[in-house]
């Protein structure tokens, strides 16, 4: 497996060993595509599971460069710098002889691949055939793929751009390519003769020029080869912008993921020419655009989410969408008492009332001339207040009819509309009904008396606009979240700031108090949700999971769960559990994460920008550092035990050498290199000695341990059995090879270590050769059993006069 990342590195992984093999570094920008190039001829000859069988690797990047790497020698064989802009996609045809690349411009480029080439300038692996325009292309060529539709005898190159168009190109065979080239040369020759015979006198003067043009035409044939091999077909128009695509050989269909949260299947139908048509579509119940508002019903049974195209109602127990109602661009909203109606404030300045029983709009009023950014229900649930970008707050009252329909309407209280100093971004009612709190664009929060709307307090201290406000259930504390990344806690009695919390690494978009508590949940553009204790001003925990900035936050009435919505079109439920949360453990986790980042940052190897090099695949982590420290402790304890205690119980837990080898056996293939890389030379030498003793014990095991005729021989035989049972053979041998490779300079300069290395070499060769023979014998035995069982089962399935052997 090969992976390319935003860190400009390409890592090659061994899936069987579950470990990295190599790290290729040479690109100076994000890696956009990686592709294995295994020529068909070499694939049939090479053995499976080896790097030689894997062939070569082709990579592209935003640095406008394509590189071809050798997986066997782990070097860059050729660098292709033909693009003038970012390279986004790569594709290989079925014969592995053509490479297509898509970039940010309106061209596709084609190369001819030569598997036997060396990659030098005189003998390149990839030869440029030319470029092909994309007249119907929209944006960058995000994905390319060669496919073979059903019932046709040619390949098709699929090109998925950043727009709503799926482009298709027919790939001509070798005979068609020669015929098209011959036709083009004949047409060019006729044009040349016609131009030469137009004027006899001018013909002589133009002979040199026409000859030069003819040479240019012949030289340009190779550059025009891409147009000979690829022919554009009619593009397919998608319902929305494409994100990614996949080809299904079994059904002959293309599955395209769209930006509006849909999947569209496109079927290629044979004919002249080949046509594409939509066959199936899958519309998920989620939103098509970013979610701007969420709200929970009074009984916590339903959840409302609003976006640019619709408002959706979800069942909080099952997580299913139960209503989808077309609406305006919703920015805020809440459930009316009874949870059968919903009020929504839109970007167009309208206030919309929906009847959820019939999923229809029942009332719509245009009360504001600007976007309605916030609304809050009154504590008595008989009305609500709205705030808008038109610098006003307006109050509304509900009218509940007593008929069988139980209809609800709202009307504005005309004499209570209040002009504010600046645009209003959020509004809240105090639970005791005394104040209305408004967050303004001018970085302040104003508190007004709810009955008279007279000024009460102005809370100032933020350096950027206040995005959200909330108040505790006891009406004693106000929390404000601002674009300056801070959350401030205010007293409602005197307006003083209790504490300013550096809450997020980006703008704070939402703050909500958990009902009945002084716990505060905050969400920001840094994609995190954080829970705070506003009495001690401590961070309780941080919740991560969103892939984009969080724009909306809602809390259930019993504080049993949180709901967050993001611009990645996702909503996440965060449920409170009965497990206790200890702040000391949370702080320790934060320190571990920070140490992990610092360890990775210190481990980054500096290389010259653009220089193609191969580095080790693994990186130092906190786990590898701790494993190294623990291995050093085990080695020190083993040395101290051998020096201080003459007699010890002969089992794996007490024997010094057995303890060392047992701990080495716990290291896995993904971190053993990093653990031994950080091991000091003195400890590495001790490790090699213990591994040598372990191998000697295993090597003497087939001869059998002598009977306890004497005390010395009995102890030696018991120790042999203990050491041989400590661990398997693979990990200690791997550890010995890595330690020798890492410290080979020190080992070569240490005379006492040479005998140890030679002893290890002899023991490992003999033991590993024996292991190889045993594995081969086992494979041969299983193959024989398989043949016998197959023959036996075949004889029972089809009776024959000859009795079949039994396994």
FENCORQUI-V781627 format. One record per residue. N is the residue number from 1. PSI is psi in radians with two decimals (999 if undefined). Layout:
n:N psi:PSI
n:N psi:PSI
This chain:
n:1 psi:2.37
n:2 psi:2.36
n:3 psi:2.39
n:4 psi:2.52
n:5 psi:3.07
n:6 psi:-0.26
n:7 psi:0.20
n:8 psi:0.07
n:9 psi:2.67
n:10 psi:2.20
n:11 psi:2.29
n:12 psi:2.23
n:13 psi:2.52
n:14 psi:1.91
n:15 psi:-0.52
n:16 psi:-0.74
n:17 psi:-0.18
n:18 psi:0.82
n:19 psi:2.76
n:20 psi:2.53
n:21 psi:-0.84
n:22 psi:2.78
n:23 psi:2.08
n:24 psi:2.19
n:25 psi:2.23
n:26 psi:-0.52
n:27 psi:2.63
n:28 psi:0.15
n:29 psi:-3.14
n:30 psi:2.34
n:31 psi:2.19
n:32 psi:-0.45
n:33 psi:2.48
n:34 psi:2.50
n:35 psi:2.26
n:36 psi:2.29
n:37 psi:1.75
n:38 psi:1.75
n:39 psi:2.53
n:40 psi:-0.66
n:41 psi:-0.80
n:42 psi:-0.47
n:43 psi:-0.56
n:44 psi:-0.41
n:45 psi:-0.63
n:46 psi:2.63
n:47 psi:2.60
n:48 psi:2.60
n:49 psi:0.11
n:50 psi:2.78
n:51 psi:-0.54
n:52 psi:-0.62
n:53 psi:-0.50
n:54 psi:-0.33
n:55 psi:-2.16
n:56 psi:2.93
n:57 psi:2.31
n:58 psi:2.30
n:59 psi:2.61
n:60 psi:2.80
n:61 psi:2.94
n:62 psi:-0.12
n:63 psi:0.19
n:64 psi:0.37
n:65 psi:2.48
n:66 psi:2.31
n:67 psi:2.49
n:68 psi:2.12
n:69 psi:2.55
n:70 psi:2.15
n:71 psi:-0.43
n:72 psi:-0.84
n:73 psi:-0.21
n:74 psi:0.86
n:75 psi:2.80
n:76 psi:2.08
n:77 psi:-0.63
n:78 psi:2.48
n:79 psi:2.17
n:80 psi:2.09
n:81 psi:1.08
n:82 psi:-0.25
n:83 psi:2.63
n:84 psi:-0.05
n:85 psi:-3.05
n:86 psi:2.41
n:87 psi:2.22
n:88 psi:-0.49
n:89 psi:2.72
n:90 psi:2.69
n:91 psi:2.50
n:92 psi:2.46
n:93 psi:3.08
n:94 psi:-0.55
n:95 psi:-0.06
n:96 psi:0.55
n:97 psi:-0.15
n:98 psi:2.37
n:99 psi:2.17
n:100 psi:2.47
n:101 psi:2.42
n:102 psi:2.49
n:103 psi:-2.92
n:104 psi:-0.24
n:105 psi:-3.09
n:106 psi:0.68
n:107 psi:2.55
n:108 psi:2.42
n:109 psi:2.49
n:110 psi:2.40
n:111 psi:2.58
n:112 psi:2.29
n:113 psi:2.37
n:114 psi:1.80
n:115 psi:-0.53
n:116 psi:-0.07
n:117 psi:2.82
n:118 psi:-0.34
n:119 psi:0.03
n:120 psi:3.04
n:121 psi:-0.60
n:122 psi:-0.46
n:123 psi:1.28
n:124 psi:2.65
n:125 psi:-0.62
n:126 psi:2.25
n:127 psi:2.25
n:128 psi:2.22
n:129 psi:-0.32
n:130 psi:-3.03
n:131 psi:2.63
n:132 psi:2.22
n:133 psi:2.70
n:134 psi:1.46
n:135 psi:-0.49
n:136 psi:0.11
n:137 psi:2.56
n:138 psi:1.97
n:139 psi:-2.88
n:140 psi:2.65
n:141 psi:1.63
n:142 psi:-0.64
n:143 psi:2.48
n:144 psi:2.54
n:145 psi:2.29
n:146 psi:2.25
n:147 psi:2.81
n:148 psi:1.80
n:149 psi:2.85
n:150 psi:2.59
n:151 psi:0.38
n:152 psi:2.75
n:153 psi:0.46
n:154 psi:2.83
n:155 psi:2.78
n:156 psi:2.33
n:157 psi:2.04
n:158 psi:2.38
n:159 psi:2.02
n:160 psi:2.00
n:161 psi:-3.03
n:162 psi:-0.04
n:163 psi:-2.62
n:164 psi:0.28
n:165 psi:2.33
n:166 psi:1.95
n:167 psi:2.62
n:168 psi:2.44
n:169 psi:2.29
n:170 psi:2.38
n:171 psi:2.05
n:172 psi:2.60
n:173 psi:3.09
n:174 psi:-0.70
n:175 psi:-0.75
n:176 psi:-0.64
n:177 psi:-0.78
n:178 psi:-0.68
n:179 psi:-0.70
n:180 psi:-0.67
n:181 psi:-0.73
n:182 psi:-0.72
n:183 psi:-0.68
n:184 psi:-0.70
n:185 psi:-0.67
n:186 psi:-0.68
n:187 psi:-0.67
n:188 psi:-0.66
n:189 psi:-0.73
n:190 psi:-0.70
n:191 psi:-0.64
n:192 psi:-0.75
n:193 psi:-0.68
n:194 psi:-0.67
n:195 psi:-0.62
n:196 psi:-0.59
n:197 psi:0.01
n:198 psi:-0.67
n:199 psi:2.01
n:200 psi:-0.74
n:201 psi:-0.70
n:202 psi:-0.37
n:203 psi:-0.72
n:204 psi:-0.70
n:205 psi:-0.52
n:206 psi:0.08
n:207 psi:-0.80
n:208 psi:-0.73
n:209 psi:-0.75
n:210 psi:-0.64
n:211 psi:-0.74
n:212 psi:-0.71
n:213 psi:-0.65
n:214 psi:-0.71
n:215 psi:-0.70
n:216 psi:-0.69
n:217 psi:-0.75
n:218 psi:-0.69
n:219 psi:-0.53
n:220 psi:-0.07
n:221 psi:-0.70
n:222 psi:-0.67
n:223 psi:-0.52
n:224 psi:0.09
n:225 psi:-0.56
n:226 psi:-0.69
n:227 psi:-0.47
n:228 psi:-0.56
n:229 psi:-0.45
n:230 psi:2.35
n:231 psi:2.20
n:232 psi:2.35
n:233 psi:3.05
n:234 psi:2.24
n:235 psi:2.83
n:236 psi:2.30
n:237 psi:2.16
n:238 psi:2.89
n:239 psi:-0.41
n:240 psi:-3.12
n:241 psi:2.43
n:242 psi:2.50
n:243 psi:-0.78
n:244 psi:2.92
n:245 psi:2.78
n:246 psi:2.58
n:247 psi:2.37
n:248 psi:1.83
n:249 psi:-0.51
n:250 psi:-0.72
n:251 psi:-0.21
n:252 psi:0.60
n:253 psi:2.72
n:254 psi:2.20
n:255 psi:2.13
n:256 psi:2.26
n:257 psi:2.25
n:258 psi:2.80
n:259 psi:-0.28
n:260 psi:0.43
n:261 psi:0.60
n:262 psi:2.80
n:263 psi:2.34
n:264 psi:2.24
n:265 psi:2.25
n:266 psi:2.20
n:267 psi:2.34
n:268 psi:2.04
n:269 psi:2.26
n:270 psi:2.63
n:271 psi:-3.03
n:272 psi:1.80
n:273 psi:3.11
n:274 psi:2.33
n:275 psi:2.72
n:276 psi:2.39
n:277 psi:2.64
n:278 psi:2.25
n:279 psi:-0.81
n:280 psi:2.76
n:281 psi:2.48
n:282 psi:1.99
n:283 psi:1.99
n:284 psi:2.70
n:285 psi:0.02
n:286 psi:-3.05
n:287 psi:2.71
n:288 psi:-0.33
n:289 psi:3.11
n:290 psi:2.52
n:291 psi:2.19
n:292 psi:-0.31
n:293 psi:2.50
n:294 psi:2.63
n:295 psi:2.60
n:296 psi:2.44
n:297 psi:2.93
n:298 psi:-0.53
n:299 psi:0.18
n:300 psi:0.33
n:301 psi:-0.35
n:302 psi:2.72
n:303 psi:2.37
n:304 psi:2.38
n:305 psi:2.42
n:306 psi:2.46
n:307 psi:-2.84
n:308 psi:-0.43
n:309 psi:-0.37
n:310 psi:2.85
n:311 psi:2.34
n:312 psi:2.50
n:313 psi:2.28
n:314 psi:2.58
n:315 psi:2.09
n:316 psi:-0.33
n:317 psi:-0.85
n:318 psi:-0.33
n:319 psi:0.22
n:320 psi:2.61
n:321 psi:2.10
n:322 psi:-0.34
n:323 psi:2.42
n:324 psi:2.06
n:325 psi:2.19
n:326 psi:2.36
n:327 psi:3.13
n:328 psi:-3.03
n:329 psi:1.64
n:330 psi:2.28
n:331 psi:-0.37
n:332 psi:2.85
n:333 psi:2.97
n:334 psi:2.84
n:335 psi:2.38
n:336 psi:2.70
n:337 psi:2.31
n:338 psi:-0.30
n:339 psi:0.46
n:340 psi:-0.12
n:341 psi:2.78
n:342 psi:2.36
n:343 psi:2.34
n:344 psi:2.31
n:345 psi:2.34
n:346 psi:2.92
n:347 psi:-0.41
n:348 psi:-0.01
n:349 psi:0.16
n:350 psi:2.66
n:351 psi:2.10
n:352 psi:2.39
n:353 psi:2.19
n:354 psi:2.41
n:355 psi:1.91
n:356 psi:-0.30
n:357 psi:-0.62
n:358 psi:0.02
n:359 psi:0.87
n:360 psi:2.75
n:361 psi:2.13
n:362 psi:-0.43
n:363 psi:2.49
n:364 psi:2.24
n:365 psi:2.41
n:366 psi:1.56
n:367 psi:-0.43
n:368 psi:2.63
n:369 psi:-0.04
n:370 psi:3.13
n:371 psi:2.42
n:372 psi:1.80
n:373 psi:-0.40
n:374 psi:2.66
n:375 psi:2.64
n:376 psi:2.39
n:377 psi:2.49
n:378 psi:2.70
n:379 psi:-0.53
n:380 psi:-0.01
n:381 psi:0.42
n:382 psi:-0.02
n:383 psi:-3.01
n:384 psi:2.88
n:385 psi:2.54
n:386 psi:2.64
n:387 psi:2.62
n:388 psi:2.95
n:389 psi:-0.12
n:390 psi:0.23
n:391 psi:0.49
n:392 psi:2.69
n:393 psi:2.41
n:394 psi:2.59
n:395 psi:2.50
n:396 psi:2.66
n:397 psi:2.50
n:398 psi:2.59
n:399 psi:2.05
n:400 psi:2.12
n:401 psi:2.58
n:402 psi:0.14
n:403 psi:-3.10
n:404 psi:-0.42
n:405 psi:-0.41
n:406 psi:0.89
n:407 psi:2.73
n:408 psi:2.34
n:409 psi:2.91
n:410 psi:2.67
n:411 psi:2.64
n:412 psi:2.48
n:413 psi:1.75
n:414 psi:-0.63
n:415 psi:0.06
n:416 psi:0.03
n:417 psi:2.29
n:418 psi:2.33
n:419 psi:2.35
n:420 psi:2.82
n:421 psi:-0.45
n:422 psi:-3.14
n:423 psi:2.45
n:424 psi:2.26
n:425 psi:-0.39
n:426 psi:2.66
n:427 psi:2.61
n:428 psi:2.56
n:429 psi:2.44
n:430 psi:2.46
n:431 psi:-0.48
n:432 psi:-0.02
n:433 psi:0.15
n:434 psi:-0.59
n:435 psi:2.70
n:436 psi:2.22
n:437 psi:2.27
n:438 psi:2.29
n:439 psi:2.33
n:440 psi:2.83
n:441 psi:-0.34
n:442 psi:0.41
n:443 psi:0.13
n:444 psi:2.89
n:445 psi:2.24
n:446 psi:2.39
n:447 psi:2.22
n:448 psi:2.63
n:449 psi:2.30
n:450 psi:-0.53
n:451 psi:-0.77
n:452 psi:-0.23
n:453 psi:0.43
n:454 psi:2.71
n:455 psi:2.36
n:456 psi:-1.05
n:457 psi:2.66
n:458 psi:2.13
n:459 psi:1.97
n:460 psi:2.57
n:461 psi:-0.38
n:462 psi:2.63
n:463 psi:-0.14
n:464 psi:2.94
n:465 psi:2.51
n:466 psi:2.10
n:467 psi:-0.50
n:468 psi:2.62
n:469 psi:2.75
n:470 psi:2.83
n:471 psi:2.59
n:472 psi:2.89
n:473 psi:-0.44
n:474 psi:0.10
n:475 psi:0.49
n:476 psi:-0.33
n:477 psi:2.40
n:478 psi:2.36
n:479 psi:2.38
n:480 psi:2.30
n:481 psi:2.35
n:482 psi:2.90
n:483 psi:-0.13
n:484 psi:0.22
n:485 psi:0.15
n:486 psi:2.65
n:487 psi:2.20
n:488 psi:2.45
n:489 psi:2.18
n:490 psi:2.62
n:491 psi:2.38
n:492 psi:-0.14
n:493 psi:-0.81
n:494 psi:-0.12
n:495 psi:0.20
n:496 psi:2.65
n:497 psi:2.03
n:498 psi:-0.85
n:499 psi:2.54
n:500 psi:2.11
n:501 psi:2.24
n:502 psi:1.57
n:503 psi:-0.78
n:504 psi:2.93
n:505 psi:-0.04
n:506 psi:-2.99
n:507 psi:2.43
n:508 psi:2.06
n:509 psi:-0.58
n:510 psi:2.52
n:511 psi:2.39
n:512 psi:2.28
n:513 psi:2.46
n:514 psi:2.25
n:515 psi:2.35
n:516 psi:0.10
n:517 psi:3.04
n:518 psi:0.44
n:519 psi:2.38
n:520 psi:2.32
n:521 psi:2.28
n:522 psi:2.52
n:523 psi:2.50
n:524 psi:3.13
n:525 psi:-0.10
n:526 psi:0.19
n:527 psi:0.33
n:528 psi:2.62
n:529 psi:2.26
n:530 psi:2.50
n:531 psi:2.24
n:532 psi:2.58
n:533 psi:1.88
n:534 psi:-0.03
n:535 psi:-0.67
n:536 psi:-0.11
n:537 psi:0.65
n:538 psi:2.59
n:539 psi:2.19
n:540 psi:-0.96
n:541 psi:2.81
n:542 psi:2.30
n:543 psi:2.17
n:544 psi:2.62
n:545 psi:-0.45
n:546 psi:2.62
n:547 psi:-0.06
n:548 psi:3.12
n:549 psi:2.48
n:550 psi:2.23
n:551 psi:-0.34
n:552 psi:2.64
n:553 psi:2.37
n:554 psi:2.64
n:555 psi:2.42
n:556 psi:2.83
n:557 psi:-0.54
n:558 psi:0.17
n:559 psi:0.49
n:560 psi:-0.38
n:561 psi:2.74
n:562 psi:2.66
n:563 psi:2.24
n:564 psi:2.58
n:565 psi:2.52
n:566 psi:2.94
n:567 psi:-0.07
n:568 psi:0.23
n:569 psi:0.37
n:570 psi:2.60
n:571 psi:2.44
n:572 psi:2.38
n:573 psi:2.26
n:574 psi:1.88
n:575 psi:2.43
n:576 psi:2.32
n:577 psi:3.04
n:578 psi:-0.05
n:579 psi:2.50
n:580 psi:2.54
n:581 psi:2.15
n:582 psi:2.21
n:583 psi:-0.57
n:584 psi:-0.66
n:585 psi:-0.67
n:586 psi:-0.72
n:587 psi:-0.62
n:588 psi:-0.69
n:589 psi:-0.69
n:590 psi:-0.73
n:591 psi:-0.66
n:592 psi:-0.76
n:593 psi:-0.72
n:594 psi:-0.72
n:595 psi:-0.64
n:596 psi:-0.79
n:597 psi:-0.73
n:598 psi:-0.67
n:599 psi:-0.73
n:600 psi:-0.65
n:601 psi:-0.72
n:602 psi:-0.42
n:603 psi:-0.14
n:604 psi:2.19
n:605 psi:2.27
n:606 psi:2.26
n:607 psi:2.75
n:608 psi:2.38
n:609 psi:2.23
n:610 psi:-0.15
n:611 psi:2.22
n:612 psi:1.97
n:613 psi:2.86
n:614 psi:2.21
n:615 psi:3.01
n:616 psi:2.60
n:617 psi:-0.58
n:618 psi:2.90
n:619 psi:2.71
n:620 psi:2.33
n:621 psi:3.04
n:622 psi:-0.66
n:623 psi:-0.75
n:624 psi:-0.65
n:625 psi:-0.76
n:626 psi:-0.67
n:627 psi:-0.66
n:628 psi:-0.78
n:629 psi:-0.71
n:630 psi:-0.68
n:631 psi:-0.68
n:632 psi:-0.69
n:633 psi:-0.74
n:634 psi:-0.72
n:635 psi:-0.75
n:636 psi:-0.73
n:637 psi:-0.66
n:638 psi:-0.74
n:639 psi:-0.76
n:640 psi:-0.67
n:641 psi:-0.67
n:642 psi:-0.51
n:643 psi:-0.62
n:644 psi:-0.45
n:645 psi:2.16
n:646 psi:-0.66
n:647 psi:2.26
n:648 psi:2.64
n:649 psi:2.41
n:650 psi:1.36
n:651 psi:3.01
n:652 psi:-0.58
n:653 psi:-0.35
n:654 psi:-0.42
n:655 psi:2.26
n:656 psi:-0.87
n:657 psi:-0.68
n:658 psi:-0.65
n:659 psi:-0.73
n:660 psi:-0.84
n:661 psi:-0.62
n:662 psi:-0.73
n:663 psi:-0.67
n:664 psi:-0.62
n:665 psi:-0.33
n:666 psi:-0.24
n:667 psi:2.39
n:668 psi:3.00
n:669 psi:-0.34
n:670 psi:-0.39
n:671 psi:-0.03
n:672 psi:-0.62
n:673 psi:-0.76
n:674 psi:-0.62
n:675 psi:-0.82
n:676 psi:-0.39
n:677 psi:-0.60
n:678 psi:0.00
n:679 psi:2.24
n:680 psi:2.80
n:681 psi:-0.69
n:682 psi:-0.76
n:683 psi:-0.60
n:684 psi:-0.66
n:685 psi:-0.72
n:686 psi:-0.69
n:687 psi:-0.73
n:688 psi:-0.64
n:689 psi:-0.76
n:690 psi:-0.66
n:691 psi:-0.65
n:692 psi:-0.73
n:693 psi:-0.70
n:694 psi:-0.77
n:695 psi:-0.64
n:696 psi:-0.70
n:697 psi:-0.73
n:698 psi:-0.68
n:699 psi:-0.57
n:700 psi:-0.09
n:701 psi:-0.74
n:702 psi:-0.50
n:703 psi:-0.29
n:704 psi:2.46
n:705 psi:2.45
n:706 psi:2.78
n:707 psi:2.75
n:708 psi:1.14
n:709 psi:-0.52
n:710 psi:2.80
n:711 psi:-0.73
n:712 psi:-0.76
n:713 psi:-0.62
n:714 psi:-0.75
n:715 psi:-0.73
n:716 psi:-0.71
n:717 psi:-0.70
n:718 psi:-0.70
n:719 psi:-0.65
n:720 psi:-0.77
n:721 psi:-0.66
n:722 psi:-0.81
n:723 psi:-0.71
n:724 psi:-0.42
n:725 psi:0.01
n:726 psi:-0.77
n:727 psi:3.10
n:728 psi:3.08
n:729 psi:-0.43
n:730 psi:-0.90
n:731 psi:-0.77
n:732 psi:-0.70
n:733 psi:-0.73
n:734 psi:-0.73
n:735 psi:-0.70
n:736 psi:-0.71
n:737 psi:-0.76
n:738 psi:-0.79
n:739 psi:-0.68
n:740 psi:-0.67
n:741 psi:-0.74
n:742 psi:-0.68
n:743 psi:0.55
n:744 psi:-0.55
n:745 psi:-0.80
n:746 psi:-0.68
n:747 psi:-0.65
n:748 psi:-0.52
n:749 psi:-0.03
n:750 psi:1.92
n:751 psi:-0.64
n:752 psi:-0.32
n:753 psi:-0.26
n:754 psi:-0.76
n:755 psi:-0.67
n:756 psi:-0.76
n:757 psi:-0.74
n:758 psi:-0.68
n:759 psi:-0.79
n:760 psi:-0.73
n:761 psi:-0.83
n:762 psi:-0.76
n:763 psi:-0.79
n:764 psi:-0.70
n:765 psi:-0.78
n:766 psi:-0.81
n:767 psi:-0.76
n:768 psi:-0.59
n:769 psi:-0.71
n:770 psi:-0.72
n:771 psi:-0.71
n:772 psi:-0.72
n:773 psi:-0.70
n:774 psi:-0.72
n:775 psi:-0.74
n:776 psi:-0.70
n:777 psi:-0.71
n:778 psi:-0.74
n:779 psi:-0.76
n:780 psi:-0.70
n:781 psi:-0.77
n:782 psi:-0.63
n:783 psi:-0.73
n:784 psi:-0.79
n:785 psi:-0.69
n:786 psi:-0.74
n:787 psi:-0.73
n:788 psi:-0.77
n:789 psi:-0.69
n:790 psi:-0.73
n:791 psi:-0.69
n:792 psi:-0.84
n:793 psi:-0.62
n:794 psi:-0.64
n:795 psi:-0.61
n:796 psi:-0.59
n:797 psi:-0.59
n:798 psi:1.77
n:799 psi:2.44
n:800 psi:2.76
n:801 psi:-0.34
n:802 psi:2.31
n:803 psi:2.31
n:804 psi:2.52
n:805 psi:2.64
n:806 psi:2.57
n:807 psi:999
